[in-house]
Amino acid sequence: MSLPIYASTGQRVWYYGFRVLCGLIFFFLIAPIVTIIPLSFNAENFFTFTPGMLRLDPDAYGLEHYRDFFTNPSWQQALRNSVLIAPVATIIAVSLGTLAAIGLSQSHVPFRGVIMAILISPMIVPLIISAAGMYFFYSRIGLQGTYLGVVLSHAALGIPFVIITVTATLVGFDKSLTRAAANLGANPVTTFFRVQMPLILPGVISGGLFAFITSFDEVVIVLFVGSAGQKTLPWQMFIGLREQISPTILAVATILVVISIILLTTVELLRRRSERLRGMTPG
Amino acid sequence: MTDNTAQTDNGPVLAADGRPLKASLRKALRAQKIRAMMLIAPLLLFIVVTFIAPIADMLFRSVENQIVGNTLPETTATLESWDFANGEPPDEAVFEALYYDMFLAAEARRHTRVGSRLNYEETGMSSLFRGTGRSLDDLGDDYFDVFEGVDPIWEEAGFWYDFMGAGDGDAEAGGLIDAQRDRLSALLDEPVAGDVGFVPDAEIAAILPRTADAYAAFAAYTALVDEDVVAEEEPWEAVFTALATDLRRDGAGEAIAAYSGDGAAELQAAYEARDQLPDISYTEFFIEEDEDWGSLDTWGTIHAYSPSFTPGYFLTAIDMRLTPEGISAQPENLQIYGTLFGRTLFMSMVIMGSCILLGYPIAFLLANLPMRTSNLLLILVLLPFWTSLLVRTSAWKVLLQQQGVINDLLVWIGLVADDNRLQLINNQTGTIIAMTHILLPFMILPLYSVMQTIPPSYMRAAKSLGATDWTAFWRVYFPNSVPGIGAGCILVFILSIGYYITPELVGGETGTFISNRIAYHISDSLNWGLAAALGSILLAVVLVLYWAYDKLVGIDNVKLG
């Protein structure tokens, strides 16, 4: 979309105007996230830039809020819970989801559409409805307010992401490879682990990362299904934002932004690797 | 394959192992299907238990109304024949049933629950049930004093146990206890099991039916809930009220005279002293406790909400109500859900609209830049997408405050006076700004993936045929990008009408959605039925949109990242 040399003045104005407009929209997308990063180093308990910060006075910056995050017991408990819940939910989602995705990618699956709709539904149903239903049902069967209840509900939320990413990877999977493996004497389990798994691994990992971030960021379900003992980081942030907003939230937010940048980079790298691998497979 | 079968006239084609090829193929296919299902089954089961069952439970709760019937079983059964249109409160039999139902419920501390349930429909019911529940003992105490005056033995737990219970060789009325056990299970909402250690005497049950019932209720409650020994506990007040009622019943005299079992003499003495018993009917007792028991509306509400299933919650959710006269509109000051649904839809539309306005140029730019540049710029879209929702919401909360960065900036530029800072948060503006930001990637990504497939040669062709830039875009490019707009719109709309966190944090009073009301009913007002009904309506809307999305894009084609 480069500007031809014969473009008229109007076209030039439009061309640069459009770029400026897009720049502004990108600014709108990124600025809020970027702004909180310097704010989190504010030495004082303000949510805006102090005159000292604008003068780039080193004394106006400080690590108080980070110190608070790492020493405050309620933040530490929240961090511990998040770290205990998300990986377990991810493991459940990935193991069950990958198996099912392989099953779904076979050529003759009865009621494929219905099954797919059911498996994807946790992603479609609004969280508040899932939370309400789970709260009602889990209190009936004694799972409400338990660690297991939160893990199971988070695993259910993560499953659609695993299904979608792994199914997408399997679309490009060359079935003759498994036949070749079988032909060479490998049993189905060996074929799966030595041939199929390495090829679909990027999809599995990125599905797992989606499931992880879903659980790690999730707050509505945990608010209802969990009790104070299962308080996670997002829960603590939610309470903090609703009641007494403390600048420690900005420090936590900054840490979470860094985590999401790491995850995003990983997913992007995996996606490229997967595309490269698929490009190499014949057929 | 079919050609082969058609050609062979002498029998079907055989596979290598000598079996018909068709059967062999079918068998292989079946094995394949079973293998696929075995792989899917664990996950399917998991989702059904952890996700589908909760949704089904919510749908069930939106119509379920067993609490009235479970707490007041006899009352609702007796009330069935009563007609609100008659303009008369129900007769003595209903009040009698109410007394015993309420007594047991009050012992189990369950009467307040049914009071709160009915209070959703008619204000004042909660205090009516709570207040009356406290004074139920008074009626029985008055009778108890008389019986004790006649013979102190009526105070003794052991005497009552032998008197009511079946001795050796007596006919047993075991059904009474079983009925009470079922009733307790229903009342307490959990299965009650165990041995009561008491079997009613069938003869006494025939002479003193009400007393036998009340004592059986007492025995079952004492043994199964309090876990005490029935023979060692003094019966509760309702048993004395029941005895008084039975003694005054027509024809009680002859039956008592003919009775010769345990406690026959004491019963005869009590019967002869029946004129000393205070003469209060159940109706008088209840109306004296609270005159609302004489009001038609009270009984109309109980009557309307007696069935186990009710459309009442759904009617409330659409600003209607189920009154004794039938279905009518809610009084105007209580009509909040229509407004709330309307606001949710309206704001979702606005958010969707702003997402198109902001997302379309970005997607267009990304799709028309060289791959390398667009991949770089795509990161700017994906980073917010991957950033925690609460991080983005807290960012907006910090930026939009009156003392926040945006207001500071506007004051510094001079657009806004320092004493007249803009109210950007805790209202609709705040919700719209923050949610547009949060949902924008969901518009850009589907748009981008559709626009990538539009060949640039189309635009060039249009221009070479003489179209201006605008005509080429509007008549050629735009129609090709419509599927992307559709997909993005539905996605943003689905996500936005069910949003809870952001409206809760930045929405204030006027920027909240229906989901905030659902959460309020679950955790604050505890009106779970209404929360379930509101949730079911929202779910129905989302499923219709989901179906449209599936038709338009196909759920398999959802792209992530």
Interface residues (C-beta under 8 A of the other chain):
Chain A: M1 Q11 W14 F18 R19 L21 C22 I25 F26 F28 L29 I30 P32 I33 T35 I36 L39 F46 F47 T48 F49 I92 L96 G97 L99 A100 I102 G103 L104 Q106 S107 H108 V109 P110 I115 M116 A117 I118 L119 I120 S121 P122 I124 V125 P126 L127 I128 I129 S130 A131 A132 G133 M134 Y135 F136 F137 Y138 R140 L152 S153 A155 A156 I159 F161 I164 T165 T167 S206 F210 I213 F216 D217 V219 V220 F224 P234 M237 F238 L241 R242 I245 I249 L250 A253 L256 V257 S260 I261 L263 L264 V267 E268 R271
Chain B: L29 Q32 K33 R35 A36 M37 M38 L39 I40 P42 L43 L44 F46 I47 V48 T50 F51 I52 A53 P54 I55 A56 D57 M58 R61 L358 P361 I362 L365 N368 L369 L377 I379 L380 V381 L382 L383 P384 W386 T387 S388 L389 L390 V391 R392 T393 S394 A395 W396 K397 V398 L399 Q401 Q403 G404 V405 D408 H437 L440 P441 D469 I494 L495 I497 G498 Y499 Y500 I501 E504 L505 S515 I518 A519 I522 S523 W528 A531 A532 G535 L538 L539 V542 L543 Y546 D550 I555 D556 V558 L560 G561
